[in-house]
Amino acid sequence: MQFDSELAASIGRFHQEDGICQTGLPGLVLYRSAKIMPRQPVVYNPSICVIAQGKKRVHFGTRECSYDPDNYLINSVTMPVEGEVVRAAEDKPYMGLSLRIDSYVISQLLIEMEQQDQQPEQLPSDEIILSSPATDKLQSSFIRLLECLPDEMDRKVLAPGLIREIYYEVLKGPHGDVLRNCVSNNAGANRIAPVVHYIEKNFHQPLDIDTIARFAGMSSSTLHEQFKQITSMTPMQFVKSLRLHRAHSLLLSGTQASEASYSVGYSSPSQFSREFKRFFGDSPREIQALRAG
């Protein structure tokens, strides 16, 4: 097997099989695929995603974003998306990782950077998912983070400092403003991020545009316009997409269709089945059959 970089070799030492690998470090996940993978639904949590080898493309709303070894991905909010691996091979598999964003650590870093006058001059971003050029320093930090995995003491003592280092490098980068969306709510996407967090926590409850607008402190029309500008979806389209993506994951994990429908906020299993089929092209039963096969 060929490795394009030291980071790819580091991932390869811990993850030799295709699929997802949960590491011993909370929030750090490894990925591998020896073949191209078509678009499939997934919910991205706030995270920094790095590819060591191969290429991936993410679709959300009417937009798309690609990332590869030269460009990492910053995702500042929970987003229902479709992801596809567009470059992979048996001898050079797609290999990547994601690090969940801790908004508390980001907040502390921003305070310290402000005290030291080290915050770059950046306007509030209108983006919630964006690719940014990868640096040797960022890749080095991830390599050292992976080196902590075999030793429990290293994970407890060294890993938190390395994660801070990674956040700091991203915040100083050309698109650190996107990472700020996790903790700010003043303008641009920063105003929409808290609304997304609210929907994420309450999507299984009855939600309508007026309820969401009251939380946002906006009129329904203003929320509709600003939310769609940032996410490419209206608030209610986002609610439906998040519910159906979550249900898709539940079905793949073995949950029955009726139970999945109630879990994500549908009161009618028949309505759930119709909307699921319309959204994904496959019925809940067909998704369950894929799992069984």
C-alpha positions as CSV (number, residue, x, y, z in Angstrom):
1,M,0.0,0.0,0.0
2,Q,1.2,3.5,-0.9
3,F,1.0,6.5,1.4
4,D,1.1,10.0,0.0
5,S,2.2,11.6,3.3
6,E,3.3,11.0,6.9
7,L,-0.2,11.7,8.0
8,A,-1.6,9.0,5.8
9,A,1.0,6.6,7.2
10,S,0.0,7.6,10.7
11,I,-3.7,6.9,10.0
12,G,-2.7,3.6,8.4
13,R,-1.0,2.4,11.5
14,F,-4.2,2.6,13.5
15,H,-6.8,1.9,10.8
16,Q,-6.2,-0.9,8.3
17,E,-9.8,-1.8,7.4
18,D,-12.4,0.1,5.3
19,G,-14.9,2.0,7.4
20,I,-15.0,4.2,10.4
21,C,-12.7,3.9,13.4
22,Q,-13.6,5.4,16.8
23,T,-10.3,6.1,18.5
24,G,-9.7,6.1,22.2
25,L,-9.7,9.9,22.1
26,P,-13.3,11.3,22.3
27,G,-14.1,13.3,19.2
28,L,-11.4,11.9,17.0
29,V,-12.6,9.6,14.3
30,L,-10.6,7.9,11.5
31,Y,-11.9,7.0,8.0
32,R,-10.7,4.7,5.3
33,S,-12.1,3.5,1.9
34,A,-10.3,1.6,-0.8
35,K,-13.0,2.4,-3.3
36,I,-14.9,5.4,-4.6
37,M,-18.2,5.8,-2.6
38,P,-21.3,7.4,-4.1
39,R,-23.3,10.2,-2.4
40,Q,-24.9,9.1,0.8
41,P,-26.7,11.0,3.6
42,V,-24.9,11.8,6.8
43,V,-25.2,14.4,9.5
44,Y,-21.9,16.3,10.0
45,N,-21.3,17.5,13.5
46,P,-19.2,20.7,14.1
47,S,-15.7,19.4,13.3
48,I,-12.4,19.9,11.5
49,C,-12.0,17.3,8.8
50,V,-8.6,16.4,7.3
51,I,-7.9,14.1,4.4
52,A,-4.5,12.5,4.2
53,Q,-5.1,10.7,1.0
54,G,-7.9,10.7,-1.6
55,K,-10.6,13.3,-2.1
56,K,-14.1,13.8,-0.7
57,R,-17.1,16.1,-1.7
58,V,-19.9,17.3,0.5
59,H,-23.3,18.5,-0.8
60,F,-25.6,20.6,1.3
61,G,-28.7,22.4,-0.1
62,T,-27.7,23.6,-3.5
63,R,-24.0,23.9,-2.6
64,E,-21.1,21.6,-2.6
65,C,-17.6,21.7,-1.1
66,S,-14.6,19.5,-1.9
67,Y,-11.5,18.8,0.3
68,D,-8.3,16.8,-0.2
69,P,-4.8,16.6,1.3
70,D,-4.2,20.2,0.3
71,N,-7.5,21.5,1.8
72,Y,-9.2,20.6,5.0
73,L,-12.9,21.2,5.9
74,I,-14.3,23.4,8.7
75,N,-17.9,22.7,9.6
76,S,-19.2,25.0,12.3
77,V,-22.7,23.6,12.9
78,T,-24.6,20.4,12.8
79,M,-25.6,19.9,9.1
80,P,-27.5,17.2,7.2
81,V,-25.4,16.7,4.1
82,E,-24.6,14.1,1.4
83,G,-21.0,13.0,1.2
84,E,-19.1,11.1,-1.5
85,V,-15.5,9.8,-1.8
86,V,-14.4,10.8,-5.3
87,R,-10.8,9.6,-5.2
88,A,-9.7,6.3,-3.8
89,A,-8.0,3.1,-4.9
90,E,-6.9,-0.3,-3.5
91,D,-3.3,0.7,-3.5
92,K,-3.9,4.3,-2.4
93,P,-7.1,4.3,-0.3
94,Y,-9.0,7.3,0.8
95,M,-7.8,8.1,4.4
96,G,-9.0,10.9,6.6
97,L,-10.0,12.0,10.1
98,S,-12.4,14.3,11.8
99,L,-11.9,16.2,15.1
100,R,-15.1,17.3,16.9
101,I,-15.1,21.0,17.8
102,D,-15.3,21.9,21.5
103,S,-16.9,25.4,21.6
104,Y,-15.7,26.0,25.2
105,V,-12.1,25.6,24.2
106,I,-12.7,27.8,21.1
107,S,-14.2,30.5,23.4
108,Q,-11.2,30.4,25.7
109,L,-8.7,30.7,22.8
110,L,-10.6,33.7,21.4
111,I,-10.4,35.4,24.8
112,E,-6.7,34.8,25.1
113,M,-6.0,35.8,21.5
114,E,-7.9,39.0,22.0
115,Q,-5.9,39.8,25.2
116,Q,-2.7,39.4,23.2
117,D,-4.0,41.3,20.2
118,Q,-3.5,38.1,18.2
119,Q,-6.9,37.8,16.5
120,P,-6.6,38.3,12.8
121,E,-8.8,41.0,11.3
122,Q,-11.7,39.0,9.9
123,L,-15.2,40.0,9.0
124,P,-18.0,37.7,10.1
125,S,-18.4,34.9,7.7
126,D,-21.5,34.0,5.7
127,E,-20.2,30.4,5.5
128,I,-20.9,27.5,7.8
129,I,-19.0,24.8,5.8
130,L,-15.8,25.8,4.0
131,S,-12.5,24.3,2.8
132,S,-9.3,26.0,3.8
133,P,-5.7,25.4,2.7
134,A,-3.9,22.8,4.8
135,T,-0.6,23.8,6.4
136,D,2.4,21.6,7.3
137,K,2.0,22.9,10.9
138,L,-1.6,21.7,11.0
139,Q,-0.7,18.3,9.6
140,S,2.2,18.0,12.1
141,S,-0.2,18.7,15.0
142,F,-2.6,15.9,13.8
143,I,0.3,13.5,13.4
144,R,1.4,14.2,17.0
145,L,-2.2,13.8,18.2
146,L,-2.4,10.4,16.5
147,E,0.9,9.4,18.2
148,C,-0.9,9.9,21.6
149,L,-3.5,7.1,20.8
150,P,-1.6,4.0,22.0
151,D,-0.9,5.4,25.5
152,E,-3.7,6.3,27.9
153,M,-1.5,8.8,29.8
154,D,-0.5,10.5,26.6
155,R,-4.2,10.8,25.6
156,K,-5.0,12.4,29.0
157,V,-2.0,14.6,29.4
158,L,-0.7,15.6,25.9
159,A,-3.8,15.3,23.7
160,P,-5.8,18.3,25.2
161,G,-2.8,20.6,24.5
162,L,-2.5,19.3,20.9
163,I,-6.2,19.8,20.3
164,R,-5.9,23.5,21.5
165,E,-2.9,23.8,19.1
166,I,-5.0,22.6,16.2
167,Y,-7.9,25.0,17.0
168,Y,-5.4,27.8,17.3
169,E,-3.9,27.1,13.9
170,V,-7.3,27.0,12.3
171,L,-8.4,30.3,14.1
172,K,-5.3,32.0,12.8
173,G,-5.8,30.7,9.3
174,P,-7.6,32.5,6.4
175,H,-11.0,31.0,7.3
176,G,-10.8,31.1,11.1
177,D,-13.9,33.2,10.9
178,V,-15.9,30.0,10.1
179,L,-14.7,28.4,13.3
180,R,-15.8,31.5,15.2
181,N,-19.4,30.7,14.1
182,C,-19.4,28.0,16.8
183,V,-19.3,30.6,19.6
184,S,-20.4,34.0,18.2
185,N,-23.8,35.3,17.3
186,N,-23.4,38.8,16.0
187,A,-23.6,38.9,12.2
188,G,-23.5,36.8,9.1
189,A,-23.6,33.0,9.7
190,N,-22.9,33.8,13.4
191,R,-26.6,34.8,13.7
192,I,-27.8,31.6,12.2
193,A,-25.5,29.2,14.1
194,P,-27.6,29.4,17.4
195,V,-30.7,28.8,15.4
196,V,-29.2,25.6,14.0
197,H,-28.2,24.5,17.5
198,Y,-31.8,25.1,18.6
199,I,-33.2,23.0,15.8
200,E,-30.7,20.3,16.5
201,K,-31.8,20.1,20.1
202,N,-35.6,20.2,19.3
203,F,-36.0,18.6,15.9
204,H,-37.9,15.7,17.4
205,Q,-40.5,18.1,18.9
206,P,-43.2,19.9,17.0
207,L,-41.5,22.9,15.3
208,D,-42.9,25.6,13.0
209,I,-41.4,28.7,11.5
210,D,-43.0,31.0,14.1
211,T,-41.5,29.0,17.0
212,I,-38.1,29.1,15.5
213,A,-38.4,32.8,14.6
214,R,-39.3,33.6,18.2
215,F,-36.2,31.9,19.4
216,A,-34.1,33.7,16.9
217,G,-35.6,37.1,17.8
218,M,-36.4,37.7,14.1
219,S,-39.6,38.0,12.1
220,S,-40.5,34.8,10.2
221,S,-39.7,36.5,6.8
222,T,-36.2,37.7,8.0
223,L,-35.3,34.3,9.4
224,H,-36.5,32.6,6.3
225,E,-34.3,34.9,4.1
226,Q,-31.2,34.8,6.3
227,F,-31.3,31.1,7.0
228,K,-31.6,30.2,3.3
229,Q,-28.8,32.5,2.4
230,I,-26.5,30.7,4.8
231,T,-27.6,27.1,4.6
232,S,-29.2,27.0,1.1
233,M,-32.3,25.7,2.8
234,T,-35.3,27.3,4.5
235,P,-35.7,26.6,8.2
236,M,-38.4,24.1,7.7
237,Q,-36.5,22.4,4.9
238,F,-33.6,22.1,7.3
239,V,-35.8,20.6,10.0
240,K,-37.2,18.0,7.5
241,S,-33.7,17.2,6.2
242,L,-32.3,16.8,9.6
243,R,-35.2,14.5,10.7
244,L,-34.9,12.3,7.6
245,H,-31.1,12.1,7.8
246,R,-31.3,11.0,11.5
247,A,-34.0,8.5,10.6
248,H,-31.8,7.1,7.8
249,S,-29.0,6.5,10.3
250,L,-31.5,4.8,12.7
251,L,-32.8,2.5,10.0
252,L,-29.2,1.5,9.1
253,S,-28.6,0.7,12.7
254,G,-31.6,-1.7,12.8
255,T,-34.4,0.5,14.2
256,Q,-37.8,-0.3,12.8
257,A,-39.4,2.3,10.5
258,S,-42.3,3.2,12.8
259,E,-39.9,3.6,15.8
260,A,-37.6,5.7,13.7
261,S,-40.4,8.0,12.5
262,Y,-41.6,8.7,16.1
263,S,-38.0,9.2,17.3
264,V,-37.3,12.0,14.8
265,G,-40.6,13.9,15.3
266,Y,-43.2,12.3,12.9
267,S,-46.6,11.5,14.4
268,S,-47.6,9.6,11.3
269,P,-45.5,6.7,10.0
270,S,-47.3,6.8,6.6
271,Q,-46.4,10.5,6.2
272,F,-42.8,9.6,7.3
273,S,-42.6,6.9,4.7
274,R,-43.9,9.1,1.9
275,E,-41.5,12.0,2.7
276,F,-38.6,9.6,3.2
277,K,-39.1,8.0,-0.2
278,R,-39.5,11.4,-1.9
279,F,-36.3,12.7,-0.2
280,F,-34.0,9.7,-0.7
281,G,-35.5,7.8,-3.6
282,D,-35.7,4.6,-1.4
283,S,-38.4,3.7,1.1
284,P,-37.5,3.0,4.7
285,R,-38.1,-0.7,4.0
286,E,-35.7,-0.7,1.1
287,I,-33.0,1.0,3.3
288,Q,-33.5,-1.7,5.9
289,A,-33.2,-4.4,3.2
290,L,-29.8,-2.8,2.2
291,R,-28.6,-3.3,5.8
292,A,-29.8,-6.8,5.9
293,G,-28.1,-7.6,2.6
